Amino acid sequence: MRSRVTLRDLSLRQIERYVGTHEPLDKAGAYAIQGEGRRIVESYDGCLANITGLPLCHVYFALRRVGVVPRERPEVVCQAHFAFVCPVWRTAQRQGRALRDGGEYRSWSDDAPAYSDRVADPISVLIVDDHLAVAESLQALLSRQTDLDVGEVATNGAAALRIAAERKPHVVLMDQNLSGESGVEVASKILAAHPGTAVVMLSGGMSQDELVAAVEAGVSGYLMKATPAAEIVKAIRRAAAGEILLPPDELASLLRLGRERTRQRDERQRNLPQLTRRESEVLVLMSSAADVERIAGELKISVNTARGYIQNILEKLGAHSRLEAVVRATELGLLGA
Amino acid sequence: MLRLASSSPRRVDLLELLQVPFESIAPNVDEARFASPARAKADAGARPGDVTLAADTEIRFDGEHIGKPADESHAIAMLATLSGQEHEVRTDVVVVAASGA
């Protein structure tokens, strides 16, 4: 694998300080883009992992071919660091090179050309936006690029899934809000069915929760709708090369936040209030706005007994009113879907 | 058992991310003698029944191959040459799965 790297214009003092704090020096390590090293690199293309001396995604696929690692993606790819060192995961998947059989050993060697000078097939792009006019103007805009192949656009999740299955696009440009449908959910379904696809979210602004969900779904990045056209084109090319468009520190913090949320959710699940069968029945009736007389009538119990159950429910849910109890119960998932 | 034919602490760290058990070995290979040092290292480390992984990173600047710095002042000179300049980094990965038990 090849990458082009440009170093910053460094003063001799900066160089001396850098060398003095980095031992041992080796070819890649002299300026590895890790920690401090990132400070001396101006820009790079291709794969960051290449520069760190072990392109993990390629290693992973090579090892998979010789049966050292299982076919499933290891858990670890969800970790920010891995995503960071492995931005060409998807490209590697597409490029998966054949194992040569023969002689006393089988060997796998990666001498694929750099992504930037690959005279590759055009990048196929699927545009998903519920506003047809927006989708079509993006289509017109992107079609001017000779290396992009923009086919039929999709205006809803179902169409997006259908076209994704038919065309297997390299990159999906996904509107975050598809009139009522969540673009992140559709993205997540597309990624589950076609792991080789890269999804870039387009949005007018995403909340932190939506960003966490998007990152956990495995999208490559997000762009604001106000992004200039040229930037969108660049982002599509980078995403097609398997790059993660989010800055590593943002990606890391979003993934951390996601893990924290999952932990809290599990915690809440463990501490769910335990309702008796009778209390659950009363709760269901409360949620259908039944008053205490009707609850008593439906369950063939006295009004006072029904009041007792309602009181218990309020206490267990820490609610001050029946309405609050129903809201809390819905939040906790006690009332079913 | 997977064998990593490299003693670079960075490569060891990176490979650990894959959560595959492996041992790190240091094959004695004179890199300058081989067109593909990664292949030479993998071959040197190969053992029947085991899979050996080797990698080699090369830096090219102005068409010239730039090797490892010999010492600190050489490292400084190297970085001073590269400062503000574009260069090429190429990493070869070779996996050898030797047959036989």
HADDOCK unambig.tbl for C-alpha pairs under 7 A between the chains (distance, minus, plus):
assign (segid A and resid 1 and name CA) (segid B and resid 90 and name CA) 5.41 0.50 0.50
assign (segid A and resid 1 and name CA) (segid B and resid 91 and name CA) 5.32 0.50 0.50
assign (segid A and resid 1 and name CA) (segid B and resid 92 and name CA) 6.31 0.50 0.50
assign (segid A and resid 2 and name CA) (segid B and resid 88 and name CA) 6.71 0.50 0.50
assign (segid A and resid 2 and name CA) (segid B and resid 89 and name CA) 5.59 0.50 0.50
assign (segid A and resid 2 and name CA) (segid B and resid 90 and name CA) 4.27 0.50 0.50
assign (segid A and resid 2 and name CA) (segid B and resid 91 and name CA) 6.57 0.50 0.50
assign (segid A and resid 3 and name CA) (segid B and resid 88 and name CA) 5.75 0.50 0.50
assign (segid A and resid 3 and name CA) (segid B and resid 89 and name CA) 5.22 0.50 0.50
assign (segid A and resid 3 and name CA) (segid B and resid 90 and name CA) 6.37 0.50 0.50
assign (segid A and resid 4 and name CA) (segid B and resid 86 and name CA) 6.56 0.50 0.50
assign (segid A and resid 4 and name CA) (segid B and resid 87 and name CA) 5.69 0.50 0.50
assign (segid A and resid 4 and name CA) (segid B and resid 88 and name CA) 4.58 0.50 0.50
assign (segid A and resid 4 and name CA) (segid B and resid 89 and name CA) 6.19 0.50 0.50
assign (segid A and resid 5 and name CA) (segid B and resid 86 and name CA) 5.43 0.50 0.50
assign (segid A and resid 5 and name CA) (segid B and resid 87 and name CA) 5.42 0.50 0.50
assign (segid A and resid 5 and name CA) (segid B and resid 88 and name CA) 6.11 0.50 0.50
assign (segid A and resid 6 and name CA) (segid B and resid 84 and name CA) 6.40 0.50 0.50
assign (segid A and resid 6 and name CA) (segid B and resid 85 and name CA) 5.32 0.50 0.50
assign (segid A and resid 6 and name CA) (segid B and resid 86 and name CA) 4.05 0.50 0.50
assign (segid A and resid 6 and name CA) (segid B and resid 87 and name CA) 6.26 0.50 0.50
assign (segid A and resid 7 and name CA) (segid B and resid 82 and name CA) 6.52 0.50 0.50
assign (segid A and resid 7 and name CA) (segid B and resid 83 and name CA) 5.27 0.50 0.50
assign (segid A and resid 7 and name CA) (segid B and resid 84 and name CA) 4.95 0.50 0.50
assign (segid A and resid 7 and name CA) (segid B and resid 85 and name CA) 5.78 0.50 0.50
assign (segid A and resid 7 and name CA) (segid B and resid 86 and name CA) 6.65 0.50 0.50
assign (segid A and resid 8 and name CA) (segid B and resid 83 and name CA) 5.80 0.50 0.50
assign (segid A and resid 8 and name CA) (segid B and resid 84 and name CA) 4.68 0.50 0.50
assign (segid A and resid 9 and name CA) (segid B and resid 83 and name CA) 4.97 0.50 0.50
assign (segid A and resid 9 and name CA) (segid B and resid 84 and name CA) 3.93 0.50 0.50
assign (segid A and resid 10 and name CA) (segid B and resid 83 and name CA) 5.56 0.50 0.50
assign (segid A and resid 10 and name CA) (segid B and resid 84 and name CA) 6.88 0.50 0.50
assign (segid A and resid 12 and name CA) (segid B and resid 80 and name CA) 6.94 0.50 0.50
assign (segid A and resid 15 and name CA) (segid B and resid 76 and name CA) 6.23 0.50 0.50
assign (segid A and resid 15 and name CA) (segid B and resid 79 and name CA) 6.78 0.50 0.50
assign (segid A and resid 16 and name CA) (segid B and resid 76 and name CA) 6.33 0.50 0.50
assign (segid A and resid 19 and name CA) (segid B and resid 72 and name CA) 6.95 0.50 0.50
assign (segid A and resid 19 and name CA) (segid B and resid 75 and name CA) 6.98 0.50 0.50
assign (segid A and resid 19 and name CA) (segid B and resid 76 and name CA) 6.66 0.50 0.50
assign (segid A and resid 26 and name CA) (segid B and resid 68 and name CA) 5.49 0.50 0.50
assign (segid A and resid 26 and name CA) (segid B and resid 69 and name CA) 6.83 0.50 0.50
assign (segid A and resid 27 and name CA) (segid B and resid 57 and name CA) 6.77 0.50 0.50
assign (segid A and resid 27 and name CA) (segid B and resid 58 and name CA) 6.97 0.50 0.50
assign (segid A and resid 27 and name CA) (segid B and resid 67 and name CA) 6.43 0.50 0.50
assign (segid A and resid 27 and name CA) (segid B and resid 68 and name CA) 4.83 0.50 0.50
assign (segid A and resid 28 and name CA) (segid B and resid 57 and name CA) 6.42 0.50 0.50
assign (segid A and resid 50 and name CA) (segid B and resid 91 and name CA) 5.85 0.50 0.50
assign (segid A and resid 51 and name CA) (segid B and resid 89 and name CA) 6.42 0.50 0.50
assign (segid A and resid 53 and name CA) (segid B and resid 11 and name CA) 6.65 0.50 0.50
assign (segid A and resid 53 and name CA) (segid B and resid 57 and name CA) 5.91 0.50 0.50
assign (segid A and resid 53 and name CA) (segid B and resid 91 and name CA) 6.47 0.50 0.50
assign (segid A and resid 54 and name CA) (segid B and resid 11 and name CA) 6.10 0.50 0.50
assign (segid A and resid 54 and name CA) (segid B and resid 55 and name CA) 6.66 0.50 0.50
assign (segid A and resid 62 and name CA) (segid B and resid 95 and name CA) 6.72 0.50 0.50
assign (segid A and resid 66 and name CA) (segid B and resid 97 and name CA) 6.79 0.50 0.50
assign (segid A and resid 74 and name CA) (segid B and resid 18 and name CA) 7.00 0.50 0.50
assign (segid A and resid 76 and name CA) (segid B and resid 17 and name CA) 6.55 0.50 0.50
assign (segid A and resid 76 and name CA) (segid B and resid 18 and name CA) 6.58 0.50 0.50
assign (segid A and resid 82 and name CA) (segid B and resid 17 and name CA) 6.92 0.50 0.50
assign (segid A and resid 104 and name CA) (segid B and resid 98 and name CA) 6.43 0.50 0.50
assign (segid A and resid 104 and name CA) (segid B and resid 99 and name CA) 6.12 0.50 0.50
assign (segid A and resid 105 and name CA) (segid B and resid 96 and name CA) 6.53 0.50 0.50
assign (segid A and resid 105 and name CA) (segid B and resid 97 and name CA) 5.67 0.50 0.50
assign (segid A and resid 105 and name CA) (segid B and resid 98 and name CA) 4.48 0.50 0.50
assign (segid A and resid 105 and name CA) (segid B and resid 99 and name CA) 5.69 0.50 0.50
assign (segid A and resid 106 and name CA) (segid B and resid 96 and name CA) 5.97 0.50 0.50
assign (segid A and resid 106 and name CA) (segid B and resid 97 and name CA) 5.52 0.50 0.50
assign (segid A and resid 106 and name CA) (segid B and resid 98 and name CA) 6.74 0.50 0.50
assign (segid A and resid 107 and name CA) (segid B and resid 94 and name CA) 6.74 0.50 0.50
assign (segid A and resid 107 and name CA) (segid B and resid 95 and name CA) 5.46 0.50 0.50
assign (segid A and resid 107 and name CA) (segid B and resid 96 and name CA) 4.62 0.50 0.50
assign (segid A and resid 107 and name CA) (segid B and resid 97 and name CA) 6.44 0.50 0.50
assign (segid A and resid 108 and name CA) (segid B and resid 94 and name CA) 5.52 0.50 0.50
assign (segid A and resid 108 and name CA) (segid B and resid 95 and name CA) 5.15 0.50 0.50
assign (segid A and resid 108 and name CA) (segid B and resid 96 and name CA) 6.78 0.50 0.50
assign (segid A and resid 109 and name CA) (segid B and resid 92 and name CA) 6.99 0.50 0.50
assign (segid A and resid 109 and name CA) (segid B and resid 93 and name CA) 5.59 0.50 0.50
assign (segid A and resid 109 and name CA) (segid B and resid 94 and name CA) 4.49 0.50 0.50
assign (segid A and resid 109 and name CA) (segid B and resid 95 and name CA) 6.60 0.50 0.50
assign (segid A and resid 110 and name CA) (segid B and resid 92 and name CA) 5.87 0.50 0.50
assign (segid A and resid 110 and name CA) (segid B and resid 93 and name CA) 5.61 0.50 0.50
assign (segid A and resid 110 and name CA) (segid B and resid 94 and name CA) 6.86 0.50 0.50
assign (segid A and resid 111 and name CA) (segid B and resid 92 and name CA) 6.51 0.50 0.50
